[in-house]
Amino acid sequence: MEKARSGLGNKGKLARDRLLAATSELMRERNALDVPVMDIAVRAGLNTALIRYHFGSKEGLIFALLERDMRDAVEKVCALVALPLSPEQKMRRHLRAINTMFANHPYLNRLIQATGEVAGPARMRELCNRLLQPAADAQARILEAGVSAGIFKPVDPAQFYFFSLGACD
């Protein structure tokens, strides 16, 4: 689990950000999820011990990477629901944002799946509650508004969520 560092100064935040950036870069370059911590540390120009210090473990680093890369998209789709746009405009913006997220971070979908395979139930619940469920709920509200307006045909929101993520990936 990622350690809470309330007193983390600029130097600590910079090191943390460098480790996340190095992990992301290596995953994109190698088109692989399993990047050794030594390679991450070398790319970041830091000591491997800082991974444990800032994230608790490699799993904590991966979870922090998922949160960093998905947070913006989740916040945007949640805000999108309240905008004075038609459901069609909202859905177009939402799908464009998902597509952009996966273009910028092509490893994300595979990383979510791999995390599900190795993380414990508590970690997966946390991932679902903080990142996946809010996005799915917002997308469902857009779909419901579109169905109510007669713009969209009724679809299962959960199926649409997984199909849209898969298609954008």
N, C-alpha and C positions, 0 to 999 in steps of 0.2 A: 504494500500500500504506500502511496506517495506520502512522504513525511510533510507535515505542516511546518513551515519555517517562517513564523511570524516576524522574526527579526532579520530575515534575509536581506542583506544590503544589495547595493548595485552590483558589486563584484559577484556575489552568490547568484543573483538573478541572471547576470551575464553568462556565468558558467552553465547554469541550468538551461538557458536558451541555446547556448552553443551545443550542448549535448543533444537537445531535441532536434536542432537543425542538422547536426551531423548524422543522426539516426535517419532522419527523413531523406537526406541527400543520398546516403548509402543504399537505402531501400530502393529509391528511384533508379540510381545508377546500375545497381546489380539486378534489378527486377526480382528482388528476393526479400523475404521477411526476416530470415534468420541471419542477422548481422552480428558478428562477434563483438562483445563489449570492448575488447582491445581495439578493434578497428574504429569503433565509435569514438573512443577516447583519443586515439591518434588523430582522427579527422578533426575533432574538436580542439586538439592541442591541450588536452587535460589528462589528469590521472584517472584510471578506472575506478578508484575509490570514491570519486565524486558522484558516480552513478548511484552507488549505495547511499551516500550521504544525502543526495537530493531526492532520490526516488525510492529508496529502500531496497530495490532489486531491479533486475532487467525488466521484469513484469511491470513494475511500477513505472519505469521509463516508457514502456510501450503504452501503458494506460494513459500516461500524461501526454504522449504523442497523439493518441486517438482524440483525447479531449481538446488538445490545442487545435488540431486540424479540423475537427467537426464543430467546435463551439460556435464559430462565426455563422456557419450555415444554419445551425439549429436556432440561434438567436434571430437570424433574418427571417426564417419561415414562421417563427412564432409572432414576430412583429408584422409580417405580411398579412396575417389574418385580419388585423385591425385596420388596414389601409382602405381608403374609399375607392377600391377598384372592383371591377367585375370579377366573378370567380374565374373566368377564363384568363383574364390578365394575371391574376394572382397565381394560377397554376402554371402559366407560361414562365413567369418570373421564378417560381419555385423550382421547376424542372431545369431551367437554365442555371440556377444556382447550384443544384446538385451536380449537373454536368460539369460546371466549372470546378467544383470541389474535387471531383474525381480526376479531372484533367490535371489539376495542381498537385494532387496527392493520389497517384494511381494505385497505390498499395492499400488504400483505406478499406475497401470491401474485404479483401483477403485478410487484412489484419484484424478486422472485426470477427470474421469467421474463425481465424486461428486463435484469437483471444478466447472465444467461446469454447474452443476445444481444450485449452489448457488452464484457463482461469477457474477458480472455484465458484460455486453458486453465488456467494456474497458479492464477489467482484463483478460477475455478469449482471446481477440485479442492479448494482451501482451503475454500470455502463448503460443498461437499458433505461433506468430511471432518469439519469442525468442527460443522456444524449439521444438515444433512439426513440424513446416513448414521446418526449415533447415534440419531436419532429413528426412522428407518425400522427399524433393527435392534431397538430396544426394542419397537416395535409388532409386529414379526415374532415376537419371543419370546412376547409376550402371545397372539398368534394360535396359535402352536405349542402353548402350554399349553392353550388352549381346545380345540384339535383333539384333543389327547391326552386331555383330560378328557371328550370327547364333547359339549362344549357348542357348539363352532363346527364348521361344515363346512369342509373343506379349501379354501383359496383361495390364489391367488398373492400372497405378501406385498407384492411391489412394486406390483402392481395395486391391492391394497387400500390401500396407503399413498397412492398418487396419487388414488384415488377418494375416500378420506376427507378428504384436504386440499382437493380440489376441492369436495366437498359442503359442508364447513364454510365454505369461502370464499364 
